[in-house]
């Protein structure tokens, strides 16, 4: 794990004992800090009995504490811990800020920070893959994989690649990334912010923490990201600002099985700009892009049967993130097999009342199969543009899509919704899709399908 003498002898409170919270507790204890920890659940508290003071930070005097470490899931705009900490003059921080404070104790290294509403997990994993393929030591963490504090420090010359949500950035105050990237900003998580502008400002703070002689990479496509890029360009040398579209990579993209579609072209372009800023050559990244396997639940190819490709894009929890998946498979042109290709399984717990961001790609959809709470509303929205089946349940949607699909078609789960009406989370939803597809596409699978 990552430890630092910077924490020795100091008092910290840790609120929330999921993976990142527990990793923070262990790192602080190993660094010689005194820790008060709390979680509403008994099980994680029990694992720390006798090693920390177990008390709710809201019920103790926080005066003199070095920080209150909270989970990114704690809504600072509503949770009383923010006011309690401010009253005691104690900063509210997250595990990424602890990592930032521990950096002077680590062997010489660099840090990459990647944020954006959509695509940041794929881009983070891709940067990690490109660095390791080039022989550069790298660790991946933040909002993806294992908590960064729980991982072993890198040897000299290594790179920590961090996916950073706006929530994590809110809890971070001193992370100076050698390379930082903003992919895009679209409305999401607005229950945590006063308005869309405040959400965009949270993303922009990643660059405010940087030294101006470090590299900043920006996707191209929305006004909010462009505004952040323009501001950073006003205070940095021109060679430190990188605005990427991916157009120069178009000819290479057909050779990347796990990076199809316009959105992944930009993800790849951002990743390339980052690794080039770190010294990776074109020959190195070009050789590594075709071997990237992608991430579960993000345009994941789960099966191919009778010429039909099945794609699990369960991570698409809003229309903005579903739209690129629809754009990735335009209709076949000419010949007997010409026409729309996508059999779109869509629905769940809606985050809004429209699918406007998906509308430009409705022409790619052969049929829609609506599920979950959003099903009736989405069926009404889509009926003027395509055949619609009101499937309600995932298994029925997959069955109907298989019956309708022809060789060369795609059956794709890209829900444009949260999962919580029928599933624990988007991962459980994607796992269910994969399991049902595997069962239904096996010989005699209809009888053994888990539905």
C-alpha positions in Angstrom: 0.0 0.0 0.0 1.0 3.7 -0.3 2.1 5.2 3.0 3.7 8.5 3.9 5.4 10.1 6.9 3.2 13.2 6.1 0.4 11.5 8.0 2.3 10.3 11.0 1.0 11.5 14.4 -2.0 13.3 12.8 -5.7 12.6 13.5 -8.1 11.8 10.6 -11.7 10.8 10.6 -12.9 8.5 7.8 -16.6 8.4 6.9 -17.7 5.6 4.7 -15.9 2.2 4.8 -16.4 0.8 1.3 -13.3 -0.1 -0.7 -11.7 3.4 -1.0 -12.6 4.2 2.7 -11.1 1.0 4.0 -8.0 1.5 1.9 -7.6 5.0 3.3 -7.9 3.7 6.9 -5.2 1.0 6.2 -2.9 3.5 4.6 -3.3 6.0 7.4 -2.7 3.5 10.1 0.4 2.1 8.3 1.7 5.7 8.1 1.3 6.2 11.9 -1.8 8.3 11.9 -4.6 8.1 14.5 -8.0 7.2 12.9 -11.6 7.6 13.8 -13.8 5.6 11.4 -17.5 5.1 10.8 -19.9 3.5 8.5 -23.7 3.0 8.9 -23.2 -0.7 8.2 -22.0 -2.9 11.0 -19.9 -5.3 9.0 -17.1 -2.9 7.9 -17.0 -1.4 11.4 -16.5 -4.8 12.8 -13.4 -5.4 10.7 -11.7 -2.4 12.3 -12.6 -3.1 15.9 -9.7 -2.5 18.2 -7.6 -0.8 15.5 -9.4 2.6 15.3 -11.8 4.6 17.3 -15.3 3.8 16.0 -17.4 6.9 16.2 -19.5 8.9 13.8 -17.6 12.1 13.0 -20.9 14.0 13.4 -20.9 13.1 17.1 -17.3 14.0 18.0 -15.2 17.2 18.4 -13.3 17.4 15.1 -11.1 20.3 16.3 -7.5 19.6 15.5 -8.1 16.8 13.0 -6.0 17.0 9.8 -9.0 16.0 7.7 -12.3 14.2 7.4 -11.9 11.6 4.6 -15.3 10.9 3.0 -16.4 8.5 0.3 -17.2 10.2 -3.0 -20.7 8.8 -2.6 -21.4 11.2 0.3 -23.4 14.1 -1.1 -21.6 17.2 0.3 -24.4 19.5 -0.8 -26.8 17.7 1.6 -24.8 15.7 4.2 -24.2 17.5 7.5 -20.6 16.4 7.7 -19.6 19.3 5.4 -21.0 21.9 7.9 -19.6 20.1 10.9 -16.1 20.0 9.4 -16.2 23.6 8.3 -17.3 24.6 11.8 -14.2 22.9 13.2 -11.9 24.3 10.5 -11.2 20.8 9.2 -10.9 20.1 5.4 -13.2 17.5 3.9 -11.1 15.3 1.6 -11.0 12.0 -0.2 -8.6 9.2 -0.8 -7.2 11.0 -3.9 -6.2 14.0 -1.8 -4.4 11.6 0.6 -2.6 10.2 -2.4 -1.7 13.7 -3.5 -0.3 14.5 0.0 1.7 11.2 0.0 3.4 11.9 -3.4 6.6 13.4 -1.9 7.2 10.1 -0.1 7.0 8.0 -3.3 9.8 7.2 -5.8 10.0 9.7 -8.7 6.8 9.3 -10.7 4.2 11.1 -12.8 0.4 11.3 -12.5 -2.3 11.3 -15.2 -5.7 12.5 -14.3 -8.7 11.8 -16.6 -12.2 13.2 -16.2 -15.3 13.8 -18.2 -19.0 12.8 -18.1 -18.6 9.8 -20.5 -15.7 7.7 -21.7 -13.3 8.3 -18.8 -13.1 4.6 -17.8 -12.2 3.4 -21.3 -9.7 6.2 -21.8 -8.1 5.6 -18.4 -7.8 1.8 -19.1 -6.4 2.6 -22.6 -3.7 5.0 -21.3 -2.7 2.3 -18.8 -2.6 -0.3 -21.5 -0.5 1.9 -23.8 2.0 2.7 -21.1 2.5 -0.8 -20.0 2.7 -2.0 -23.6 5.6 0.4 -24.1 7.4 -0.9 -21.0 6.6 2.0 -18.7 5.6 1.0 -15.2 2.0 2.1 -14.5 -0.8 1.7 -12.0 -4.5 2.4 -12.6 -6.9 3.7 -9.9 -9.3 6.4 -8.8 -12.8 5.7 -10.0 -11.7 2.5 -11.7 -10.1 -0.8 -10.4 -8.5 -1.0 -7.0 -8.2 2.1 -4.7 -5.0 3.8 -5.4 -3.9 3.9 -1.7 -4.2 0.1 -1.5 -1.8 -0.5 -4.4 2.0 -1.0 -4.2 4.1 2.1 -5.0 5.6 2.1 -8.4 9.3 2.0 -9.0 11.1 5.2 -10.1 9.8 6.4 -13.5 6.3 5.0 -13.1 3.0 6.6 -14.0 -0.2 6.6 -11.9 -3.2 6.8 -14.1 -6.3 8.0 -12.3 -9.9 8.1 -13.5 -11.5 11.0 -11.6 -15.2 11.7 -11.2 -16.4 15.2 -10.3 -17.2 13.9 -6.8 -13.5 12.9 -6.4 -12.3 16.2 -7.7 -14.6 18.0 -5.2 -12.6 16.2 -2.4 -9.2 16.9 -3.9 -7.2 20.1 -3.4 -3.5 19.5 -4.2 -3.3 17.0 -7.0 -0.9 18.4 -9.6 -1.1 16.0 -12.6 1.7 16.0 -15.1 -1.0 15.3 -17.7 -4.7 15.9 -17.2 -7.6 15.3 -19.6 -11.2 16.4 -20.0 -13.2 14.3 -22.5 -16.5 16.0 -22.4 -19.2 17.6 -20.2 -22.8 16.7 -20.5 -25.6 17.0 -17.9 -25.3 14.3 -15.2 -25.3 14.1 -11.4 -27.1 17.4 -11.2 -28.6 16.4 -7.9 -25.2 17.1 -6.4 -24.7 20.5 -7.9 -26.6 23.8 -7.9 -26.8 23.7 -11.7 -25.0 22.5 -14.8 -22.4 25.3 -14.6 -21.4 24.2 -11.1 -21.0 20.6 -12.4 -18.8 21.9 -15.2 -16.8 24.0 -12.8 -16.1 20.9 -10.7 -14.5 19.2 -13.7 -12.4 22.3 -14.4 -10.8 22.2 -11.0 -8.6 19.3 -12.2 -6.8 21.8 -14.3 -6.8 24.6 -11.7 -4.7 22.3 -9.5 -2.1 21.8 -12.2 1.1 23.7 -12.8 0.8 25.7 -16.0 3.9 23.9 -17.5 2.1 20.6 -17.3 0.0 19.1 -20.2 -3.8 19.6 -20.6 -5.7 17.5 -23.1 -9.3 18.2 -24.2 -11.9 16.5 -26.3 -13.7 18.5 -28.9 -17.5 18.5 -29.1 -19.2 20.5 -26.4 -19.2 24.1 -25.4 -18.4 23.5 -21.8 -15.3 21.5 -22.5 -14.3 24.1 -25.1 -14.7 26.9 -22.4 -12.4 25.1 -20.0 -9.8 24.5 -22.8 -10.0 28.2 -23.8 -9.4 29.3 -20.2 -6.4 27.0 -19.8 -5.0 28.1 -23.1 -5.1 31.7 -21.8 -2.6 30.8 -19.0 -0.4 28.2 -20.6 2.1 27.9 -23.4 0.5 26.7 -26.6 2.5 23.4 -26.6 0.9 22.5 -23.3 -2.7 22.5 -24.7 -3.9 19.6 -26.8 -7.3 19.7 -28.4 -8.0 16.4 -30.2 -10.7 15.2 -32.6 -9.3 11.8 -33.7 -9.5 12.6 -37.4 -5.9 11.8 -37.9 -6.6 8.3 -36.5 -9.6 7.4 -38.6 -7.6 5.2 -41.0 -6.3 3.2 -38.0 -9.6 2.6 -36.2 -10.8 -0.4 -38.2 -7.9 -2.3 -36.7 -9.1 -1.7 -33.1 -11.8 -4.3 -32.3 -12.6 -2.8 -28.9 -12.6 0.8 -29.9 -15.3 1.2 -32.5 -17.5 4.3 -33.0 -16.9 8.1 -33.0 -16.8 8.3 -29.2 -14.0 5.7 -29.0 -12.1 7.5 -31.8 -12.0 10.6 -29.5 -11.2 8.4 -26.5 -8.2 6.9 -28.4 -7.1 10.4 -29.5 -7.1 11.7 -26.0 -5.2 8.6 -24.8 -2.6 9.1 -27.6 -2.1 12.7 -26.7 -1.6 11.8 -23.1 1.0 9.1 -23.7 2.8 11.2 -26.3 3.1 13.9 -23.6 4.7 11.3 -21.4 7.2 10.3 -24.1 5.6 7.3 -25.8 6.3 7.2 -29.5 3.9 6.8 -32.3 5.3 3.4 -33.2 4.8 2.2 -29.6 1.1 3.4 -29.2 0.2 2.3 -32.7 1.3 -1.2 -32.1 -0.6 -1.4 -28.8 -4.0 0.0 -29.8 -5.2 -3.2 -31.6 -4.5 -5.3 -28.5 -6.7 -3.3 -26.2 -9.5 -5.5 -24.9 -11.8 -2.9 -23.6 -13.8 -2.9 -20.3 -16.8 -4.9 -19.1 -20.1 -3.2 -19.7 -18.6 -0.6 -22.0 -19.3 -1.6 -25.6 -18.3 -5.1 -24.6 -18.6 -7.8 -27.2 -20.1 -10.7 -25.3 -21.0 -13.2 -28.1 -21.5 -13.7 -31.7 -24.0 -16.3 -33.0 -25.4 -16.9 -36.4 -23.7 -13.8 -37.7 -25.3 -11.6 -35.0 -23.0 -9.6 -32.6 -24.2 -9.1 -29.0 -22.9 -6.0 -27.2 -23.1 -5.2 -23.5 -23.1 -1.4 -23.0 -24.8 -1.4 -19.6 -22.5 1.4 -18.4 -24.5 3.8 -20.7 -26.7 5.1 -17.9 -27.8 8.3 -19.6 -28.8 9.2 -23.2 -25.5 11.0 -23.8 -23.5 7.9 -23.2 -25.9 5.7 -25.2 -25.7 7.9 -28.2 -22.1 7.0 -29.2 -23.0 3.3 -29.1 -25.8 3.9 -31.6 -23.4 5.9 -33.7 -20.8 3.1 -33.9 -22.9 0.9 -36.2 -24.3 2.9 -39.2 -26.6 1.1 -41.7 -25.1 -1.2 -44.3 -25.1 0.4 -47.7 -26.1 -1.3 -51.0 -26.9 -4.9 -51.7 -29.5 -7.3 -50.4 -28.4 -6.9 -46.8 -28.5 -3.1 -46.8 -30.4 -1.3 -44.0 -30.4 -0.6 -40.3 -28.5 -3.0 -38.1 -29.0 -2.3 -34.3 -31.6 -4.1 -32.2 -31.6 -1.7 -29.3 -32.5 -2.8 -25.7 -33.2 0.5 -23.9 -34.8 1.5 -20.6 -34.4 1.3 -16.9 -34.7 4.0 -14.3 -34.7 7.2 -16.3 -32.6 10.2 -15.6 -34.7 12.4 -17.8 -37.8 12.5 -19.9 -36.3 12.4 -23.4 -33.8 10.7 -25.7 -32.8 13.8 -27.6 -29.1 13.1 -27.5 -29.7 9.7 -29.2 -32.1 11.0 -31.8 -29.4 11.8 -34.5 -28.7 8.0 -34.6 -32.2 6.6 -34.7 -31.6 5.8 -38.3 -29.1 3.2 -37.3 -31.7 1.2 -35.3 -33.7 -1.6 -36.8 -35.9 -2.0 -33.7 -36.1 -0.9 -30.1 -37.0 -3.2 -27.2 -38.0 -1.1 -24.2 -37.6 -2.4 -20.6 -38.0 -1.1 -17.0 -39.6 2.0 -15.6 -38.7 4.1 -18.6 -40.2 1.5 -21.0 -43.6 3.0 -21.7 -42.3 6.5 -22.1 -39.4 5.5 -24.3 -41.8 3.4 -26.4 -43.9 6.5 -27.1 -40.8 8.5 -28.0 -39.3 5.9 -30.3 -42.5 4.6 -32.1 -42.5 7.4 -34.8 -38.9 6.4 -35.8 -38.6 2.7 -35.6 -40.5 -0.6 -34.7 -40.8 -0.9 -31.0 -41.4 -3.9 -28.7 -42.6 -3.2 -25.2 -40.5 -6.0 -23.7 -40.5 -4.9 -20.0 -38.0 -7.5 -18.9 -34.4 -8.0 -20.1 -34.8 -11.7 -21.0 -37.9 -11.1 -23.1 -36.1 -8.2 -24.9 -33.2 -10.4 -25.8 -35.5 -13.3 -27.0 -37.4 -10.9 -29.2 -34.2 -9.3 -30.6 -32.7 -12.7 -31.4 -35.8 -13.7 -33.3 -35.8 -10.5 -35.4 -32.0 -10.1 -36.0 -30.3 -11.1 -39.3 -26.6 -12.0 -39.9 -24.7 -8.7 -39.7 -27.0 -7.2 -37.2 -26.2 -6.1 -33.6 -28.2 -6.9 -30.5 -27.1 -4.2 -28.1 -28.0 -3.3 -24.5 -27.3 0.4 -24.2 -30.0 1.4 -21.7 -29.6 5.2 -21.5 -30.9 4.8 -17.9 -29.8 3.9 -14.4 -30.3 0.3 -13.4 -31.9 0.5 -10.0 -35.5 -0.3 -11.0 -34.6 -3.9 -11.8 -30.9 -4.4 -10.9 -28.4 -3.6 -8.1 -26.2 -1.6 -10.4 -25.1 -1.3 -14.0 -22.7 -4.2 -13.5 -25.4 -6.6 -12.4 -27.5 -5.5 -15.4 -24.6 -6.1 -17.8 -23.8 -9.5 -16.2 -27.5 -10.5 -16.6 -27.4 -9.5 -20.2 -24.2 -11.6 -20.8 -25.6 -14.6 -19.0 -28.9 -14.6 -20.9 -27.2 -14.1 -24.2 -24.9 -17.0 -23.5 -27.8 -19.2 -22.5 -30.0 -18.2 -25.4 -27.3 -18.6 -28.1 -26.2 -22.0 -27.1 -27.8 -25.1 -28.7 -31.1 -25.7 -27.0 -30.5 -22.5 -25.0 -34.2 -21.4 -24.9 -34.9 -24.1 -22.4 -32.0 -23.3 -20.2 -32.1 -19.5 -20.2 -32.1 -17.9 -16.7 -35.5 -16.3 -17.2 
